[in-house]
Amino acid sequence: MGSKIVVVPMGDSDIKISTDMAPAGYDVVIARPNSAEFRAAMPDMKYLIGLGDPSMDDAFYRSAPKLKLVQLLSAGYDRCDIEAARRAGVPIANNGGANAVAVAEHALLLMLAVARRLTWQHDNVAAGRWRGNDWQDKHLYELQGKTLGIIGLGTIGKKVARLGRAFGMNVIYYDIARLNEDAEDAIGARFRLMDEVLRESDVVSLHVPLLPATRHMISTAQLQTMKPTAILINTCRGPVVDEVALHAALSDGTIFAAGLDVFEQEPPQPDNALFSLDNVILTAHLAGPTWENRFKRFRNAFDNVQRVERGNAPYWVIPELR
């Protein structure tokens, strides 16, 4: 029997995809976390493919002494106990940008939907109001010629930059890992300091991981730095934005509108104050999942497993464990 890979599926479709794509010569076990099958596989598990889980603590790693790689199906890794993995000497790798196209497209979707008040237009037509009677007062905006500010220029941020350029936007960015000038030329973006991005941008799109340094990185002071006509887009992680401060900024006109795919608490409470506003468009943390990238993420996962099995270093190890 070959090296053991444990796959934690998110749904029934993952079971079929992972079974069909699993490389030959491996012992593949598909099991839910904390199930009897999962626990039975742990002593011989060499590779774990899934989303990561807070239960993967020191005791977890002690129970899986042969583990060589935690391979995530997601780009985010905030559910992982990074220090426990470090103490165990086990690398954690994310999905290698498998969902980057989907998230980038979703960010543009939210920009367009907010700028053109898509849900307001839909509701008017569905209610029999052909133009809603007051469309000239709604300030419907075009993206062309506007400044797109990207905070976090990783794999997803770079794709958002290219899409923004395709729409005729001027693209600026802030990232702690600044690109050289040739790399900036390649995607048509220019570095600015964080406050400059907030101050100059018509649309601010967030693409950072959730870390202690990024929690509530957008709060009252940052929102007050933005233009009153600005749009905030968040498709990364909910706690990056202070929702109380955002609600206040959207309510009093500090900024124009927002498009959010993520929330501080997921699922959000039914009485979430953002639900009552007409200048925010919300989606249910669905920027990433598409039909296409369900295959991409397993392809990347199994490829990385085989790299490690051959004795090579894994791709896409999270920055904290490189």
Stockholm file with secondary structure:
# STOCKHOLM 1.0

chainA/1-322         MGSKIVVVPMGDSDIKISTDMAPAGYDVVIARPNSAEFRAAMPDMKYLIGLGDPSMDDAFYRSAPKLKLVQLLSAGYDRCDIEAARRAGVPIANNGGANAVAVAEHALLLMLAVARRLTWQHDNVAAGRWRGNDWQDKHLYELQGKTLGIIGLGTIGKKVARLGRAFGMNVIYYDIARLNEDAEDAIGARFRLMDEVLRESDVVSLHVPLLPATRHMISTAQLQTMKPTAILINTCRGPVVDEVALHAALSDGTIFAAGLDVFEQEPPQPDNALFSLDNVILTAHLAGPTWENRFKRFRNAFDNVQRVERGNAPYWVIPELR
#=GR chainA/1-322 SS CCCEEEECCSSHHHHHHHHHHCCTTSEEEECCTTSHHHHHHGGGEEEEEESCCTTCSHHHHHHCTTCCEEEESSSCCTTSCHHHHHHHTCCEECCTTTTHHHHHHHHHHHHHHHHTTHHHHHHHHHTTCSSTTTGGGSCCCCCTTCEEEEECCSHHHHHHHHHHHHTTCEEEEECSSCCCHHHHHHHTEEECCHHHHHHHCSEEEECCCCCTTTTTCBSHHHHHHSCTTCEEEECSCGGGBCHHHHHHHHHTTSSSEEEESCCSSSSCCTTCGGGGCSSEEECCSCSSCCHHHHHHHHHHHHHHHHHHHTTCCCSSBCGGGC
#=GC SS_cons         CCCEEEECCSSHHHHHHHHHHCCTTSEEEECCTTSHHHHHHGGGEEEEEESCCTTCSHHHHHHCTTCCEEEESSSCCTTSCHHHHHHHTCCEECCTTTTHHHHHHHHHHHHHHHHTTHHHHHHHHHTTCSSTTTGGGSCCCCCTTCEEEEECCSHHHHHHHHHHHHTTCEEEEECSSCCCHHHHHHHTEEECCHHHHHHHCSEEEECCCCCTTTTTCBSHHHHHHSCTTCEEEECSCGGGBCHHHHHHHHHTTSSSEEEESCCSSSSCCTTCGGGGCSSEEECCSCSSCCHHHHHHHHHHHHHHHHHHHTTCCCSSBCGGGC
//
